[in-house]
Amino acid sequence: MNREQSKLAYKEALQFIPGGVNSPVRALKGVGEQPLFVGKAEGAELTDVDGNRFTDFCLSWGVFILGHNHPQVNKAAMEAISNGTSYGIPSLQETELARRVCESLPGMERVRFVSSGTEAVMSAVRLARGFTNRPVIVKFDGCYHGHVDHLLVAAGSGAATLGSASSAGVPGEFVSHTVSLPFNDREALQTVFREKGDRIAAVIVEPVPANMGVINPADGFLHQLRELTGQSGALLIFDEVITGFRLSPGGAQETFGVIPDLTTVGKILGGGFPAAAFGGRADIMSRLAPDGPVYQAGTLSGNPVAMSAGIATLQLLSEEGFHANLNRKASRFIRRLESIAAGKGVRINSQGSMFTLFFSDSEVNSFEDAKQTDHAAFGRFFRYMLQNGFYISPSPFEACFISAAHSDGELCRFIEAFDKFFC
Ligand SMILES: *Cc1c(COP(=O)(O)O)cnc(C)c1O
């Protein structure tokens, strides 16, 4: 496979952009590769600047549940553009998307739009602290909540492969109110609530973590979170930036039947444009400016182009059986991968249409487990799949995604390549 143009593009990018990329994992360092420069994407297919084609299982990190370049989403965005691209004044699209988000997610009574998942989480945490008048935030090792200073403690995703639990540039004082616990550890949770319960503003969690690879919550774990936060007057925040609109129309909160006080969503929400949101109980959301004392704002928040793409996306997702069909297709695919992987030192963790291949002989139920898996073998697998025309998420600390656009043929070819890898 000739990748000369990508190599040249990378060299040039390095002269102007740190590491040549605008988000670290894209550099593909963790898997011993050089970044791909994409020229075009359509359905489940990426075409790089050399004209090589790849079936995409990363899908802009989970954004494109409908596949790239969806005609109806594009049409909505184009129509919006023809009316001007930003007003800084309310538009009808904002209320329309807000209504759809509130109708979709069981815990969402009021919602406010922002431009990135990081911003959504940052705002939700500030609101939780403002509402409870308490300082402490409990998170879980390996959960990633964007690059918010005080949440960069044992963060997953790209921060995990940086080799340090946190980040330079975050003073110790900034994280002094952040407690990070092992995911799925019910005892650690009880202990922290016993010791600090009346000082905890919120527990924030990816209900199905996808940023340490996909990890499933142990039976009753999310219910325990709900119970302990409720008893102590702390808020429960579900970071559904990945799982929202993916696992089901109502995200993980619908799938697991646990309703948080606040929820963050992103990725799928903007239909490929920068949009994210946080929201939840009306009494909590009313503490936000202009009604309340918790400040939060944004120049491009509720951007009409992003809102329009989001409306078109949620409209398509609300079609009868959308999630059931996607999850069924994914589950058939994953079961076939599992039958090949059996006895070969590979574990496949999955939930709905997201999955992670871990090179490990034992189960992977926490960040500690994920760190113990064979990262060199994952790197070999990534390079092999890339060579064979598949772009999977380039780290064992990330999830792969299946979209409605993946054809049976594309999934079959993936299964064949996966099988051959072990020959
Ligand atoms: C991607 C992600 C974020 C951050 O969103 P950005 O739009 O990249 O800032 C936050 N939380 C979770 C769970 C995510 O997957």
The ligand as an ORCA input file, in Angstrom:
! r2SCAN-3c Opt
* xyz 0 1
  C     -15.074     12.299     23.599
  C     -15.480     12.345     25.028
  C     -15.459     13.537     25.775
  C     -14.879     14.801     25.251
  O     -15.541     15.299     24.156
  P     -14.779     16.333     23.168
  O     -15.841     16.743     22.209
  O     -13.648     15.555     22.555
  O     -14.282     17.450     24.014
  C     -15.972     13.521     27.052
  N     -16.465     12.391     27.585
  C     -16.499     11.240     26.917
  C     -17.088     10.028     27.541
  C     -15.980     11.167     25.616
  O     -15.957     10.001     24.964
*
